Amino acid sequence: MSSDLLSYAGYEEPHFLEACTLCSKPLGYNTDIFMYRGNTPFCSQECRQEQIESDEARERRWKVSSKKSKECSKKSTTTVQTGTLVASN
């Protein structure tokens, strides 16, 4: 087994610091690694910034769609009147 690979129940996968998350460029030894949100590695500030902007845009879209969903559910509320109905012959 290579030292670059992790093994879990017979399944081998590359170490998470092996390649840039965005462009998949190999991360070399003795080079800077730019981290984002814990353990997400990037090869450059540009790749990291692109991911940040992408995440922020996705969060904005989610907030807008969530807000629209709440507005739609308020508009679609149906009012039902209750009372007693008396019928006679």
Secondary structure, DSSP 8 states (H G I E B T S, - for coil): --TTEEEETTEEEE-TTSB-TTT--B--TTS--EEETTTEEESSHHHHHHHHHHHHHHHHHHHHHHHHHHHHHHHT-------------
